[in-house]
Protein backbone atom coordinates (compact mmCIF):
# COMPACT_ATOMS: atom_id res chain seq x y z
CA UNK A 1 0.00 0.00 0.00
CA UNK A 2 1.39 3.37 -1.00
CA UNK A 3 1.89 5.66 1.99
CA UNK A 4 1.10 9.36 1.77
CA UNK A 5 3.24 11.92 3.58
CA UNK A 6 1.53 14.67 5.58
CA UNK A 7 3.70 17.70 6.30
CA UNK A 8 3.35 18.41 10.01
CA UNK A 9 4.15 22.12 9.90
CA UNK A 10 1.75 22.60 6.99
CA UNK A 11 -1.01 20.75 8.86
CA UNK A 12 -0.75 22.88 12.02
CA UNK A 13 -0.61 26.26 10.22
CA UNK A 14 -2.56 29.00 11.96
CA UNK A 15 -5.07 29.27 9.11
CA UNK A 16 -5.84 25.55 9.48
CA UNK A 17 -6.42 26.03 13.21
CA UNK A 18 -8.76 28.96 12.52
CA UNK A 19 -10.64 26.94 9.86
CA UNK A 20 -11.00 24.04 12.32
CA UNK A 21 -12.33 26.47 14.95
CA UNK A 22 -15.06 27.62 12.53
CA UNK A 23 -16.14 24.03 11.82
CA UNK A 24 -16.19 23.14 15.53
CA UNK A 25 -18.60 26.01 16.23
CA UNK A 26 -21.08 25.16 13.46
CA UNK A 27 -24.48 24.21 14.85
CA UNK A 28 -23.26 24.39 18.46
CA UNK A 29 -24.38 26.47 21.42
CA UNK A 30 -22.12 29.27 22.58
CA UNK A 31 -20.85 27.44 25.65
CA UNK A 32 -18.95 28.75 28.65
CA UNK A 33 -15.83 27.04 27.32
CA UNK A 34 -16.13 28.94 24.02
CA UNK A 35 -16.65 32.23 25.88
CA UNK A 36 -13.47 31.66 27.92
CA UNK A 37 -11.57 30.84 24.72
CA UNK A 38 -12.89 33.93 22.90
CA UNK A 39 -12.10 36.25 25.82
CA UNK A 40 -8.40 35.98 24.92
CA UNK A 41 -8.56 34.18 21.60
CA UNK A 42 -5.36 35.53 20.02
CA UNK A 43 -3.22 34.44 22.97
CA UNK A 44 -5.02 31.09 23.18
CA UNK A 45 -4.42 30.32 19.50
CA UNK A 46 -0.77 31.31 19.82
CA UNK A 47 -0.29 29.12 22.91
CA UNK A 48 -1.97 26.19 21.14
CA UNK A 49 0.20 26.69 18.06
CA UNK A 50 3.35 26.84 20.25
CA UNK A 51 2.36 23.57 21.96
CA UNK A 52 1.87 21.90 18.58
CA UNK A 53 5.04 23.19 16.94
CA UNK A 54 7.12 22.28 20.04
CA UNK A 55 5.34 18.89 20.30
CA UNK A 56 4.32 19.58 23.90
CA UNK A 57 0.57 19.44 23.24
CA UNK A 58 -1.42 17.38 25.76
CA UNK A 59 -5.24 17.15 25.73
CA UNK A 60 -7.06 18.42 28.79
CA UNK A 61 -9.43 16.17 30.78
CA UNK A 62 -12.88 15.80 29.20
CA UNK A 63 -16.21 16.71 30.73
CA UNK A 64 -18.06 13.44 31.26
CA UNK A 65 -21.83 12.99 31.31
CA UNK A 66 -24.31 10.14 31.13
CA UNK A 67 -27.22 10.34 28.71
CA UNK A 68 -30.16 8.06 28.06
CA UNK A 69 -31.08 7.43 24.41
CA UNK A 70 -34.64 7.03 23.12
CA UNK A 71 -34.05 3.30 23.06
CA UNK A 72 -33.22 3.23 26.77
CA UNK A 73 -29.47 2.79 26.27
CA UNK A 74 -27.06 4.56 28.63
CA UNK A 75 -24.30 6.50 26.85
CA UNK A 76 -21.17 7.78 28.57
CA UNK A 77 -20.45 11.03 26.71
CA UNK A 78 -17.02 12.65 26.86
CA UNK A 79 -16.90 16.25 25.68
CA UNK A 80 -13.44 17.65 25.01
CA UNK A 81 -12.41 21.21 25.80
CA UNK A 82 -12.62 23.71 22.96
CA UNK A 83 -8.87 23.74 22.27
CA UNK A 84 -8.85 19.94 21.97
CA UNK A 85 -11.86 20.00 19.63
CA UNK A 86 -9.89 22.34 17.36
CA UNK A 87 -6.92 19.95 17.26
CA UNK A 88 -9.17 16.94 16.63
CA UNK A 89 -10.95 18.75 13.77
CA UNK A 90 -7.59 19.77 12.29
CA UNK A 91 -6.51 16.11 12.28
CA UNK A 92 -9.83 15.08 10.69
CA UNK A 93 -9.41 17.66 7.91
CA UNK A 94 -5.93 16.29 7.19
CA UNK A 95 -6.91 12.59 7.20
CA UNK A 96 -10.37 12.72 5.61
CA UNK A 97 -9.19 13.31 1.98
CA UNK A 98 -6.76 10.40 2.34
CA UNK A 99 -8.93 7.73 3.96
CA UNK A 100 -12.46 8.47 2.72
CA UNK A 101 -11.67 7.44 -0.91
CA UNK A 102 -10.54 4.05 0.45
CA UNK A 103 -13.98 3.29 1.95
CA UNK A 104 -16.24 1.06 -0.10
CA UNK A 105 -19.54 2.54 -1.28
CA UNK A 106 -21.42 0.39 1.28
CA UNK A 107 -19.89 2.33 4.22
CA UNK A 108 -22.13 5.05 5.63
CA UNK A 109 -22.06 7.57 8.44
CA UNK A 110 -20.06 10.81 8.72
CA UNK A 111 -19.20 10.63 5.00
CA UNK A 112 -20.29 13.42 2.71
CA UNK A 113 -23.20 12.27 0.54
CA UNK A 114 -23.55 8.99 2.47
CA UNK A 115 -25.90 9.66 5.35
CA UNK A 116 -28.86 7.65 6.69
CA UNK A 117 -31.12 8.46 3.71
CA UNK A 118 -28.55 7.21 1.18
CA UNK A 119 -28.09 4.04 3.22
CA UNK A 120 -31.86 3.58 3.40
CA UNK A 121 -32.15 3.77 -0.40
CA UNK A 122 -29.40 1.16 -0.80
CA UNK A 123 -31.10 -1.22 1.63
CA UNK A 124 -34.30 -0.94 -0.43
CA UNK A 125 -32.38 -1.71 -3.64
CA UNK A 126 -30.76 -4.77 -2.08
CA UNK A 127 -34.07 -6.11 -0.76
CA UNK A 128 -35.74 -5.65 -4.15
CA UNK A 129 -33.09 -7.53 -6.12
CA UNK A 130 -33.15 -10.67 -3.91
CA UNK A 131 -36.14 -13.01 -3.90
CA UNK A 132 -37.27 -13.93 -0.36
CA UNK A 133 -34.15 -12.41 1.22
CA UNK A 134 -32.70 -13.40 4.56
CA UNK A 135 -30.91 -10.84 6.72
CA UNK A 136 -27.91 -11.09 9.02
CA UNK A 137 -28.03 -8.23 11.51
CA UNK A 138 -25.11 -7.69 13.86
CA UNK A 139 -23.98 -4.99 16.25
CA UNK A 140 -20.56 -4.61 17.84
CA UNK A 141 -20.40 -4.59 21.62
CA UNK A 142 -19.38 -1.17 23.04
CA UNK A 143 -17.68 -0.32 19.77
CA UNK A 144 -16.13 3.09 20.45
CA UNK A 145 -15.04 2.08 23.94
CA UNK A 146 -13.43 -1.12 22.58
CA UNK A 147 -11.27 0.42 19.82
CA UNK A 148 -7.66 -0.51 20.54
CA UNK A 149 -5.34 2.55 20.17
CA UNK A 150 -2.35 0.41 19.09
CA UNK A 151 -4.30 -1.32 16.31
CA UNK A 152 -5.78 2.04 15.30
CA UNK A 153 -2.30 3.58 15.00
CA UNK A 154 -1.09 0.55 13.02
CA UNK A 155 -3.96 0.95 10.53
CA UNK A 156 -3.31 4.69 10.13
CA UNK A 157 0.48 4.33 9.84
CA UNK A 158 0.05 1.87 6.94
CA UNK A 159 -1.59 4.65 4.94
CA UNK A 160 0.22 7.83 5.99
CA UNK A 161 3.79 8.69 6.98
CA UNK A 162 5.31 11.50 8.96
CA UNK A 163 6.57 10.75 12.46
CA UNK A 164 5.38 14.04 13.96
CA UNK A 165 1.87 13.68 12.53
CA UNK A 166 1.60 10.10 13.79
CA UNK A 167 2.88 11.16 17.21
CA UNK A 168 0.18 13.84 17.47
CA UNK A 169 -2.55 11.37 16.44
CA UNK A 170 -1.20 8.91 19.02
CA UNK A 171 -1.33 11.58 21.75
CA UNK A 172 -4.98 12.31 20.92
CA UNK A 173 -5.88 8.61 20.79
CA UNK A 174 -4.09 7.61 24.00
CA UNK A 175 -5.46 10.53 25.98
CA UNK A 176 -8.72 8.57 26.34
CA UNK A 177 -7.55 4.99 25.79
CA UNK A 178 -10.35 4.57 23.23
CA UNK A 179 -12.58 6.61 20.93
CA UNK A 180 -14.74 8.91 23.05
CA UNK A 181 -18.43 9.02 22.16
CA UNK A 182 -19.03 12.55 20.92
CA UNK A 183 -15.38 13.19 19.96
CA UNK A 184 -14.67 15.22 16.80
CA UNK A 185 -12.48 12.45 15.41
CA UNK A 186 -14.43 9.42 16.64
CA UNK A 187 -16.67 8.97 13.58
CA UNK A 188 -13.83 9.12 11.04
CA UNK A 189 -11.52 6.92 13.11
CA UNK A 190 -14.39 4.49 13.67
CA UNK A 191 -14.86 4.13 9.90
CA UNK A 192 -11.09 3.74 9.37
CA UNK A 193 -10.96 1.00 12.03
CA UNK A 194 -13.62 -1.12 10.28
CA UNK A 195 -12.78 -0.23 6.67
CA UNK A 196 -10.74 -3.41 6.19
CA UNK A 197 -13.69 -5.45 7.49
CA UNK A 198 -15.87 -3.88 4.77
CA UNK A 199 -13.37 -4.90 2.08
CA UNK A 200 -13.07 -8.39 3.60
CA UNK A 201 -16.84 -9.01 3.58
CA UNK A 202 -17.50 -7.65 0.08
CA UNK A 203 -14.33 -8.75 -1.75
CA UNK A 204 -13.23 -11.92 0.09
CA UNK A 205 -16.52 -13.35 1.32
CA UNK A 206 -18.30 -12.10 -1.82
CA UNK A 207 -21.35 -10.68 -0.01
CA UNK A 208 -22.33 -7.72 -2.16
CA UNK A 209 -25.58 -6.83 -0.35
CA UNK A 210 -23.79 -5.38 2.66
CA UNK A 211 -24.36 -2.11 4.51
CA UNK A 212 -22.53 -0.75 7.53
CA UNK A 213 -23.57 2.40 9.37
CA UNK A 214 -20.99 3.06 12.11
CA UNK A 215 -21.05 -0.19 14.13
CA UNK A 216 -24.39 -1.53 12.83
CA UNK A 217 -24.15 -4.08 10.01
CA UNK A 218 -26.80 -5.73 7.85
CA UNK A 219 -26.13 -8.32 5.14
CA UNK A 220 -28.73 -9.81 2.78
CA UNK A 221 -28.68 -13.10 0.90
CA UNK A 222 -31.16 -15.67 -0.39
CA UNK A 223 -29.46 -18.49 1.56
CA UNK A 224 -29.39 -18.31 5.36
CA UNK A 225 -26.59 -20.89 5.52
CA UNK A 226 -24.35 -18.40 3.69
CA UNK A 227 -25.18 -15.79 6.31
CA UNK A 228 -24.41 -18.14 9.21
CA UNK A 229 -21.04 -18.90 7.62
CA UNK A 230 -20.45 -15.17 7.13
CA UNK A 231 -21.27 -14.54 10.80
CA UNK A 232 -18.62 -17.05 11.87
CA UNK A 233 -15.99 -15.51 9.55
CA UNK A 234 -16.81 -11.94 10.61
CA UNK A 235 -16.68 -12.86 14.29
CA UNK A 236 -13.28 -14.50 13.82
CA UNK A 237 -11.98 -11.47 11.88
CA UNK A 238 -13.16 -8.98 14.51
CA UNK A 239 -11.76 -11.04 17.37
CA UNK A 240 -8.33 -11.67 15.87
CA UNK A 241 -7.75 -8.49 13.84
CA UNK A 242 -9.59 -5.81 15.84
CA UNK A 243 -10.14 -7.22 19.36
CA UNK A 244 -13.88 -6.60 19.07
CA UNK A 245 -16.87 -8.72 20.04
CA UNK A 246 -20.29 -9.10 18.41
CA UNK A 247 -23.27 -8.58 20.69
CA UNK A 248 -25.13 -11.82 21.45
CA UNK A 249 -28.35 -10.36 20.00
CA UNK A 250 -27.27 -11.07 16.39
CA UNK A 251 -30.06 -12.39 14.14
CA UNK A 252 -30.49 -14.34 10.92
CA UNK A 253 -34.10 -14.22 9.76
CA UNK A 254 -36.44 -13.98 6.79
CA UNK A 255 -36.94 -10.28 6.12
CA UNK A 256 -40.70 -10.32 5.55
CA UNK A 257 -41.30 -12.37 8.70
CA UNK A 258 -40.41 -9.49 11.05
CA UNK A 259 -38.70 -6.69 9.13
CA UNK A 260 -35.16 -5.32 9.47
CA UNK A 261 -34.85 -2.84 12.34
CA UNK A 262 -32.12 -0.52 11.01
CA UNK A 263 -31.50 3.25 10.97
CA UNK A 264 -34.62 3.97 12.99
CA UNK A 265 -36.88 2.21 10.47
CA UNK A 266 -38.23 -1.28 9.91
CA UNK A 267 -37.54 -2.49 6.36
CA UNK A 268 -39.67 -5.02 4.49
CA UNK A 269 -39.44 -5.96 0.83
CA UNK A 270 -42.70 -4.10 0.22
CA UNK A 271 -42.55 -1.12 2.60
CA UNK A 272 -40.56 0.93 5.12
CA UNK A 273 -42.25 1.36 8.48
CA UNK A 274 -41.51 3.31 11.65
CA UNK A 275 -40.33 1.48 14.72
CA UNK A 276 -43.20 0.71 17.11
CA UNK A 277 -41.31 2.51 19.89
CA UNK A 278 -40.96 5.61 17.70
CA UNK A 279 -44.68 5.55 16.89
CA UNK A 280 -45.56 5.40 20.59
CA UNK A 281 -43.23 8.29 21.40
CA UNK A 282 -44.66 10.57 18.71
CA UNK A 283 -48.23 9.54 19.51
CA UNK A 284 -47.71 10.56 23.14
CA UNK A 285 -46.14 13.86 22.08
CA UNK A 286 -48.97 14.68 19.67
CA UNK A 287 -51.54 13.78 22.30
CA UNK A 288 -49.98 16.25 24.78
CA UNK A 289 -49.82 19.02 22.20
CA UNK A 290 -53.39 18.34 21.10
CA UNK A 291 -54.68 18.76 24.65
CA UNK A 292 -52.45 21.67 25.64
CA UNK A 293 -50.89 23.96 23.00
CA UNK A 294 -47.23 24.75 23.48
CA UNK A 295 -44.98 27.55 22.26
CA UNK A 296 -45.73 28.07 18.52
CA UNK A 297 -42.05 27.99 17.56
CA UNK A 298 -41.51 24.74 19.49
CA UNK A 299 -44.62 23.20 17.91
CA UNK A 300 -43.57 24.17 14.39
CA UNK A 301 -40.03 22.83 14.88
CA UNK A 302 -41.40 19.56 16.22
CA UNK A 303 -43.93 19.21 13.38
CA UNK A 304 -41.23 19.96 10.79
CA UNK A 305 -39.06 17.24 12.34
CA UNK A 306 -41.99 14.79 12.38
CA UNK A 307 -42.83 15.52 8.73
CA UNK A 308 -39.18 14.92 7.81
CA UNK A 309 -39.31 11.53 9.53
CA UNK A 310 -42.62 10.47 8.02
CA UNK A 311 -42.03 11.51 4.41
CA UNK A 312 -39.20 8.99 3.98
CA UNK A 313 -41.32 6.06 5.19
CA UNK A 314 -44.50 4.43 3.89
CA UNK A 315 -46.71 6.08 6.47
CA UNK A 316 -49.62 7.51 4.43
CA UNK A 317 -52.24 5.61 6.44
CA UNK A 318 -50.59 6.55 9.74
CA UNK A 319 -50.57 10.23 8.76
CA UNK A 320 -54.30 10.08 7.87
CA UNK A 321 -55.12 8.54 11.26
CA UNK A 322 -53.01 11.07 13.17
CA UNK A 323 -54.45 14.02 11.23
CA UNK A 324 -57.94 12.98 12.34
CA UNK A 325 -57.01 12.05 15.91
CA UNK A 326 -54.78 15.07 16.58
CA UNK A 327 -56.59 17.55 14.35
CA UNK A 328 -55.86 20.61 16.50
CA UNK A 329 -52.09 20.22 16.32
CA UNK A 330 -52.02 19.71 12.56
CA UNK A 331 -54.52 22.54 11.98
CA UNK A 332 -52.49 25.03 14.05
CA UNK A 333 -49.30 24.05 12.26
CA UNK A 334 -50.91 24.31 8.81
CA UNK A 335 -52.40 27.73 9.59
CA UNK A 336 -49.03 29.10 10.66
CA UNK A 337 -47.39 27.47 7.63
CA UNK A 338 -49.95 29.17 5.36
CA UNK A 339 -49.22 32.55 6.97
CA UNK A 340 -45.47 32.04 6.51
CA UNK A 341 -45.97 30.98 2.90
CA UNK A 342 -48.09 34.06 2.18
CA UNK A 343 -45.52 36.32 3.85
CA UNK A 344 -42.66 34.72 1.88
CA UNK A 345 -44.64 35.10 -1.34
CA UNK A 346 -45.22 38.78 -0.50
CA UNK A 347 -41.47 39.25 0.12
CA UNK A 348 -40.70 37.53 -3.18
CA UNK A 349 -43.09 39.81 -5.08
CA UNK A 350 -41.69 42.94 -3.39
CA UNK A 351 -38.14 41.90 -4.33
CA UNK A 352 -39.24 41.19 -7.90
CA UNK A 353 -40.93 44.61 -8.08
CA UNK A 354 -37.85 46.33 -6.66
CA UNK A 355 -35.66 44.58 -9.22
CA UNK A 356 -38.03 45.59 -12.01
CA UNK A 357 -38.05 49.23 -10.87
CA UNK A 358 -34.27 49.19 -10.64
CA UNK A 359 -34.05 47.81 -14.18
CA UNK A 360 -36.35 50.47 -15.63
CA UNK A 361 -34.52 53.14 -13.64
CA UNK A 362 -31.22 52.02 -15.16
CA UNK A 363 -32.78 52.07 -18.65
CA UNK A 364 -34.08 55.62 -18.08
CA UNK A 365 -30.62 56.73 -16.87
CA UNK A 366 -28.99 55.32 -20.01
CA UNK A 367 -31.54 57.07 -22.25
CA UNK A 368 -30.95 60.40 -20.47
CA UNK A 369 -27.18 60.01 -20.79
CA UNK A 370 -27.44 59.30 -24.52
CA UNK A 371 -29.72 62.32 -25.05
CA UNK A 372 -27.28 64.51 -23.12
CA UNK A 373 -24.33 63.20 -25.15
CA UNK A 374 -26.20 63.76 -28.45
CA UNK A 375 -27.04 67.41 -27.50
CA UNK A 376 -23.43 68.06 -26.57
CA UNK A 377 -22.27 66.56 -29.87
CA UNK A 378 -24.57 68.96 -31.81
Number of C-alpha atoms within 10 A of each C-alpha: 6 8 13 13 12 18 14 17 12 11 16 19 14 15 11 19 20 14 14 20 19 12 14 19 15 8 7 8 8 9 11 10 12 15 12 12 17 13 10 10 13 11 12 15 19 12 13 22 18 13 13 19 15 9 14 10 18 14 18 12 13 16 10 11 10 10 11 10 9 10 8 8 9 11 14 15 16 18 18 21 16 20 19 21 21 25 27 24 22 24 22 19 16 19 18 14 10 14 17 17 9 12 17 14 14 19 23 21 19 17 14 8 11 16 14 16 13 13 22 20 11 17 23 16 13 18 21 14 12 14 10 15 21 25 24 23 21 22 19 20 15 14 18 19 14 16 22 18 19 14 14 21 17 12 17 19 16 12 15 19 16 14 14 16 22 18 13 20 19 15 16 22 24 15 16 15 15 19 26 23 17 15 18 22 22 19 20 19 23 19 24 19 19 21 19 16 18 21 17 16 19 16 11 10 14 12 17 14 20 22 24 21 19 19 17 14 18 20 23 27 23 14 13 17 12 15 22 14 11 18 20 10 15 19 16 16 18 16 13 11 12 17 13 19 19 19 11 10 10 13 17 18 17 20 20 16 9 11 18 25 17 18 14 15 19 18 24 21 20 11 13 19 21 19 16 10 12 14 13 11 12 13 15 12 12 22 15 14 17 17 11 10 12 13 8 12 11 10 18 19 12 16 17 13 11 12 12 11 14 16 11 15 16 14 16 10 9 13 14 10 12 15 14 10 15 17 14 18 23 19 12 16 19 14 11 14 13 12 11 12 12 12 12 12 12 12 12 12 12 12 12 12 12 12 12 12 12 12 12 12 12 12 12 12 12 12 12 12 12 12 12 11 11 10 9 8 7 5
